[in-house]
Amino acid sequence: MATFQIEGGIPLKGEIQPQGAKNEALQILCAVLLTKEEVRIDNIPDIVDVNKLIDILSNLGVKIRKNGKGSYSFISDDLQLDYLESELFKKEGSSLRGSIMIVGPLLARFGKGYIPRPGGDKIGRRRLDTHFEGFIKLGAKFRYNKEERFYGVEAPNGLTGTYMLLEEASVTGTANIVMAAVMAKGKTTIYNAACEPYIQQLCSMLVAMGARIKGIGSNLLEIDGVEELHGCTHSILPDMIEIGSWIGLAAMTKSEITIKNVSWKHLGLIPSTFAKLGIQIEKRGDDMFIPAHRDGYEVQSFIDGSIMNISDAPWPGFTPDLLSIMLVVATQARGSVLIHQKMFESRLFFVDKLIDMGAKIILCDPHRATIIGHDFKSQLKATVMSSPDIRAGISLLIAALSAKGTSTIHNIEQIDRGYENIDGRLKALGAKIARI
């Protein structure tokens, strides 16, 4: 198990190029299974979760060629479907939640798809019902081996388009159902579909491959099935979660940082939500400049003077993946804020580590925490901690970079799952961080 040692309290400075979006990459990589023709994908992040999925595709028989940094070509013309029921796949698939999204493409193209119960972050119960209820409505038969915790869907006679109202606007569920429906017979209508930029990107890629999809960017998708799809070239967006992480890091460490090529139009409420904490953000073309907040930053209040409440919601609401960042940044704000994590019940449990560092946080329940900011009058103290998941891990890293003294973070493999070469990129900005 690897460890970071961080000497905190050092202002950083420089430019950073955000990596490709992790959540988009996991969807896009699964979509290559829909065609036997070559698909080229650029701006793929070099992170653990994405590399695991590439390994799964390779073991499934996908021919993979690396064109250069972040660029790969995939040809899925001779797949080994027996791999799906192998012990190797049960091991590899269960370690990556994103592996669930290979089921939709395989079901569409081959009439069957299997997956072990996938893993991922321990941030509470994350149901798979949306995925499989969608497949069943398209005509697939579902089976679940409880002993082996193994899911399967089969449609030997193909899928048939239908109308469905999703119980929840699940991003991965929507992606999986869309990839299954693009080759179904007839028309599929998906209402309450997720409409995150990642889903928009996936749909645009599928259209480039020959799919017929209307309503991209809305929560009502209409899909007319086609018999086959073709190859294409696709480039992944910059990771908006990483961009938000760099914003929080800059404010918390009083650093002057320019984030390059952020694709402003895909950031949604992220800039304005950070502004609620008093963080200044400047738009310079497609770059984002965060000035050094040497005088700190002050939390806004609502019009009636009540305490600021920041909560998550499905897109175009504020993404839940950044609430951990908002929470840690609020610990040094001027004022108080209530963080309300509505979508996952265990994502706030890392606050005990921040409290150990001297943060003033009241954990109200598994979903809500009240933070009373220090206004930098009292610096966080260095400590020893462990990363419980990707987003909590990067939040603890930001806290350590702002703290007085040398902190140790164990289990940094969790951070590596979502952030490419994070220690090397921090060093380039002047951080004192060592990987042990």
C-alpha positions in Angstrom: 0.0 0.0 0.0 1.5 3.3 -1.1 1.6 6.5 1.0 1.9 10.2 0.4 4.0 12.5 2.7 3.1 16.1 2.3 4.7 19.2 3.8 1.8 21.7 4.0 1.4 25.4 4.2 3.3 26.2 0.9 1.5 28.4 -1.7 1.7 26.9 -5.2 1.9 28.7 -8.6 1.7 27.7 -12.2 -0.5 26.2 -14.9 -2.2 22.9 -15.0 -3.8 21.0 -17.8 -6.8 18.9 -16.6 -6.9 15.3 -17.5 -9.6 13.7 -19.6 -12.9 13.0 -17.8 -12.8 9.7 -15.9 -16.6 9.2 -15.9 -16.9 9.9 -19.6 -14.0 7.6 -20.5 -15.6 4.6 -18.7 -18.7 5.0 -20.9 -16.9 5.8 -24.1 -14.6 2.8 -23.8 -17.6 0.4 -23.4 -19.2 1.8 -26.6 -16.3 0.5 -28.7 -18.0 -3.0 -28.3 -20.9 -1.8 -30.4 -19.0 -2.1 -33.8 -16.5 -4.3 -35.4 -14.9 -1.3 -37.0 -12.0 0.8 -35.6 -12.8 3.4 -33.0 -10.2 6.0 -32.0 -10.5 7.8 -28.7 -8.3 10.7 -27.6 -7.7 12.4 -24.3 -8.1 9.1 -22.3 -6.8 9.7 -18.7 -4.0 7.5 -17.5 -5.7 6.4 -14.2 -6.2 3.1 -12.4 -10.0 2.7 -13.1 -9.7 3.5 -16.8 -6.6 1.2 -17.2 -8.5 -1.6 -15.5 -11.3 -1.3 -18.1 -8.9 -1.2 -21.0 -7.4 -4.5 -19.6 -10.9 -6.0 -19.4 -11.5 -5.0 -23.1 -8.2 -6.6 -24.1 -9.0 -9.9 -22.3 -12.4 -9.8 -24.0 -10.6 -9.9 -27.3 -10.6 -6.2 -28.3 -7.6 -5.3 -30.4 -6.0 -2.2 -28.8 -3.3 0.0 -30.2 -1.8 3.0 -28.4 -1.3 5.9 -30.7 0.3 8.2 -28.2 -0.3 9.8 -24.8 -4.0 9.4 -24.1 -4.9 8.2 -27.5 -5.9 4.6 -28.3 -7.6 2.7 -31.2 -9.9 -0.2 -30.6 -11.2 -2.9 -33.0 -13.9 -5.3 -31.6 -14.2 -7.7 -34.6 -13.3 -11.0 -32.9 -14.5 -11.0 -29.3 -14.0 -13.9 -26.9 -17.4 -14.0 -25.2 -16.4 -17.0 -23.1 -14.2 -14.7 -21.0 -17.4 -13.2 -19.6 -18.1 -16.4 -17.6 -14.5 -17.0 -16.5 -13.0 -16.7 -13.1 -10.6 -14.0 -14.3 -13.5 -11.8 -15.4 -15.3 -12.3 -12.1 -12.2 -11.1 -10.4 -11.4 -8.2 -12.7 -15.0 -7.0 -13.2 -15.9 -7.0 -9.5 -13.1 -4.6 -8.8 -14.4 -1.9 -11.1 -17.9 -0.5 -10.9 -17.6 1.0 -14.4 -17.4 -2.5 -15.9 -21.2 -2.7 -15.6 -21.4 -0.6 -18.8 -20.1 -3.4 -21.0 -23.4 -5.2 -20.6 -25.5 -2.8 -22.7 -23.3 -2.9 -25.8 -22.8 -6.7 -25.6 -26.5 -7.2 -25.2 -27.3 -5.0 -28.2 -24.7 -6.7 -30.5 -24.6 -10.3 -29.3 -27.8 -10.8 -27.4 -26.2 -11.5 -24.0 -24.1 -9.8 -21.4 -22.8 -10.9 -18.0 -21.1 -9.0 -15.1 -20.0 -9.9 -11.6 -21.4 -7.6 -8.9 -19.1 -4.5 -9.5 -17.1 -2.7 -6.8 -16.0 0.9 -6.6 -16.1 3.5 -3.9 -17.6 2.6 -0.5 -19.9 5.6 -0.4 -23.1 3.9 0.4 -25.6 1.7 -1.4 -25.5 2.2 -5.2 -28.3 0.2 -6.9 -28.0 -1.4 -10.3 -31.8 -1.8 -10.7 -32.0 1.0 -13.2 -29.6 -0.8 -15.6 -31.4 -4.1 -15.5 -35.0 -2.8 -15.4 -34.1 -0.9 -18.6 -32.7 -4.1 -20.3 -35.8 -6.1 -19.2 -38.1 -3.4 -20.7 -36.2 -3.8 -24.0 -37.0 -7.5 -23.9 -34.0 -9.1 -22.2 -34.4 -11.9 -19.6 -32.6 -11.3 -16.3 -30.8 -13.8 -14.1 -28.8 -13.5 -10.9 -26.6 -16.1 -9.3 -26.8 -15.2 -5.7 -24.0 -17.5 -4.6 -21.5 -16.1 -7.1 -23.0 -12.6 -7.1 -23.1 -12.8 -10.9 -25.6 -10.9 -13.1 -26.7 -11.9 -16.6 -29.1 -10.6 -19.3 -30.0 -12.5 -22.5 -32.0 -11.6 -25.6 -31.3 -14.3 -28.2 -34.0 -12.8 -30.5 -32.8 -9.3 -30.1 -34.1 -6.2 -28.3 -37.3 -4.3 -29.1 -37.7 -0.5 -28.6 -40.2 0.7 -26.0 -41.1 3.6 -23.7 -39.6 3.7 -20.3 -39.6 6.2 -17.4 -36.5 5.7 -15.3 -37.0 5.6 -11.5 -33.8 7.6 -11.1 -31.7 9.7 -13.4 -28.7 7.4 -13.2 -25.8 8.4 -15.3 -24.3 4.9 -15.8 -27.8 3.4 -16.0 -28.8 5.9 -18.8 -25.5 5.2 -20.6 -26.0 1.4 -20.5 -29.7 1.6 -21.6 -28.8 4.0 -24.5 -26.0 1.7 -25.7 -28.5 -1.3 -25.6 -31.3 0.6 -27.4 -29.3 2.0 -30.3 -29.5 -1.4 -32.1 -32.9 -2.4 -30.8 -35.8 -2.9 -33.3 -38.0 0.1 -33.5 -38.1 3.2 -31.3 -37.0 3.6 -27.7 -38.1 6.6 -25.6 -36.2 7.2 -22.3 -37.8 9.7 -19.9 -36.0 11.0 -16.8 -32.7 10.2 -18.5 -29.5 11.6 -17.1 -28.3 14.5 -19.2 -24.7 15.1 -17.8 -22.1 16.2 -20.3 -20.8 12.7 -20.2 -24.1 11.3 -21.5 -24.2 14.1 -24.1 -20.7 13.1 -25.2 -21.6 9.4 -25.4 -24.8 10.1 -27.5 -22.8 12.4 -29.8 -20.2 9.6 -30.3 -23.0 7.1 -31.0 -24.5 9.4 -33.6 -21.1 9.7 -35.3 -21.1 5.9 -35.4 -24.5 5.9 -37.1 -27.0 5.8 -34.3 -30.2 7.9 -34.4 -30.7 9.8 -31.2 -32.9 12.9 -30.5 -33.1 15.0 -27.4 -29.4 15.0 -26.6 -28.8 17.3 -23.6 -32.3 16.8 -22.3 -33.9 14.2 -20.0 -36.1 12.9 -22.8 -34.1 10.7 -25.3 -35.7 9.2 -28.5 -33.7 6.5 -30.2 -34.6 4.8 -33.5 -32.7 1.5 -33.6 -30.3 0.7 -36.5 -28.9 -2.6 -37.6 -25.2 -1.8 -37.2 -22.8 0.9 -36.1 -19.5 2.0 -37.6 -16.2 3.3 -36.5 -15.4 6.9 -35.5 -13.0 9.2 -33.8 -13.9 10.8 -30.4 -12.1 13.1 -28.0 -13.0 13.1 -24.3 -13.8 16.3 -22.4 -11.5 17.7 -19.7 -12.5 16.3 -16.3 -14.8 18.8 -14.5 -14.3 17.0 -11.2 -10.6 17.5 -11.5 -11.1 21.1 -12.5 -13.2 21.6 -9.3 -10.4 19.9 -7.3 -7.8 22.4 -8.6 -10.1 25.3 -7.8 -10.5 24.1 -4.2 -6.8 23.4 -3.9 -5.9 26.9 -5.1 -8.2 28.6 -2.7 -7.3 26.5 0.3 -3.5 26.9 -0.2 -3.7 30.6 -1.2 -2.2 29.7 -4.6 -2.2 31.4 -7.9 -3.1 28.7 -10.5 -4.3 28.8 -14.2 -6.3 25.8 -15.3 -5.9 25.4 -19.1 -8.6 24.5 -21.6 -11.4 23.8 -19.1 -14.3 23.7 -21.7 -16.4 26.3 -19.8 -19.7 25.4 -21.4 -19.6 22.0 -19.8 -18.9 23.1 -16.3 -22.5 23.9 -15.3 -22.9 25.2 -11.8 -19.3 24.5 -10.7 -17.9 28.0 -11.0 -20.9 29.7 -9.4 -21.1 27.2 -6.5 -17.4 27.9 -5.6 -18.3 31.6 -5.8 -20.8 31.0 -3.0 -17.8 30.3 -0.8 -16.3 33.6 -1.9 -13.7 32.1 -4.2 -12.8 34.3 -7.1 -12.6 32.7 -10.6 -11.6 34.6 -13.8 -12.5 33.4 -17.3 -9.6 34.0 -19.7 -10.6 32.6 -23.0 -11.1 28.8 -22.4 -8.7 29.0 -19.4 -9.6 29.5 -15.8 -7.5 31.7 -13.5 -7.6 31.4 -9.7 -5.9 34.3 -7.9 -4.1 33.8 -4.6 -6.7 34.4 -1.9 -4.3 36.1 0.5 -7.1 37.8 2.4 -9.2 34.6 2.5 -12.7 34.1 1.1 -16.1 34.8 2.6 -19.2 32.6 2.4 -22.2 34.3 1.0 -25.6 34.1 2.7 -29.0 33.7 1.1 -31.1 36.8 0.4 -33.0 36.4 3.7 -29.7 36.2 5.6 -30.0 32.5 6.4 -26.9 30.2 6.4 -25.6 29.1 3.0 -26.6 25.6 2.1 -24.7 23.7 -0.7 -26.2 20.5 -1.9 -25.9 18.0 -4.8 -28.5 17.1 -7.4 -28.6 15.4 -10.8 -27.3 17.5 -13.7 -27.8 20.4 -14.3 -27.6 20.5 -10.5 -24.3 20.6 -8.6 -22.3 17.3 -8.9 -22.0 15.1 -5.8 -18.4 14.3 -6.7 -17.4 17.8 -5.6 -19.2 18.1 -2.3 -16.2 16.6 -0.4 -14.0 19.3 -2.0 -16.5 22.1 -1.0 -16.5 20.8 2.5 -12.8 20.9 3.0 -12.5 24.3 1.4 -15.2 25.6 3.7 -13.1 24.8 6.8 -11.0 27.9 6.1 -13.7 30.2 4.8 -15.0 33.3 6.6 -18.4 32.2 7.8 -20.4 29.0 8.0 -22.0 26.7 5.5 -24.2 23.6 5.6 -23.1 20.8 3.2 -26.0 18.5 2.3 -25.0 15.3 0.5 -28.4 14.0 -0.7 -27.3 11.2 -3.1 -24.9 9.0 -1.1 -25.2 8.3 2.6 -21.5 7.6 3.5 -19.6 10.3 1.7 -19.3 12.6 4.6 -17.8 10.1 7.1 -14.2 11.3 6.3 -14.8 14.5 8.3 -13.5 12.9 11.4 -10.1 13.2 9.9 -10.6 16.9 9.3 -11.8 17.3 12.8 -8.6 15.7 14.0 -6.7 18.3 12.0 -8.6 21.1 13.9 -11.5 21.8 11.6 -14.8 23.0 13.1 -17.3 20.6 11.7 -20.6 19.3 13.1 -21.7 16.1 11.4 -25.5 16.3 11.7 -26.2 12.9 10.2 -24.9 10.7 7.3 -26.0 13.4 4.8 -25.4 16.8 6.4 -22.5 18.6 8.0 -22.2 22.1 9.2 -18.8 23.8 8.8 -17.7 26.8 10.8 -14.8 28.3 8.9 -11.5 29.4 10.5 -10.8 32.3 8.1 -7.2 31.1 8.1 -6.8 32.5 11.7 -6.1 28.9 12.8 -4.2 26.6 10.4 -5.1 22.9 10.1 -2.7 20.6 11.8 -0.7 17.9 10.0 -1.8 14.3 10.9 -1.7 10.7 9.7 -4.8 9.6 7.8 -6.1 7.1 5.2 -8.0 7.7 1.9 -11.4 6.0 2.0 -12.4 6.8 -1.6 -11.4 8.9 -4.6 -13.1 12.2 -3.8 -12.5 12.0 0.0 -8.9 11.1 -0.8 -8.3 14.2 -2.9 -10.1 16.3 -0.2 -7.7 15.1 2.5 -4.8 15.7 0.2 -5.9 19.4 -0.2 -6.3 19.6 3.6 -2.8 18.3 4.0 -1.3 20.7 1.5 -2.8 23.6 3.5 -1.9 22.2 6.9 1.0 23.2 9.1 3.6 20.4 9.3 4.1 17.1 7.5 1.0 14.9 6.9 0.9 11.2 5.9 -1.9 9.8 3.7 -2.2 6.0 3.4 -4.2 4.0 0.8 -3.4 6.6 -1.9 -4.3 3.9 -4.5 -7.8 5.3 -4.1 -6.6 8.7 -5.3 -4.8 7.1 -8.2 -8.1 5.6 -9.3 -9.3 9.0 -10.4 -6.3 11.4 -10.6 -3.5 11.1 -13.1 0.1 11.5 -11.8 -1.3 13.7 -9.0 2.0 14.0 -7.1 4.1 14.8 -10.2 1.7 17.5 -11.3 1.6 19.0 -7.8 5.4 19.0 -7.7 5.4 21.0 -10.9 3.4 23.7 -9.1 5.8 23.8 -6.2 4.3 21.3 -3.7 6.4 19.3 -1.4 4.9 15.8 -1.8 6.6 12.4 -1.8 5.2 9.0 -2.8 6.5 6.2 -0.6 
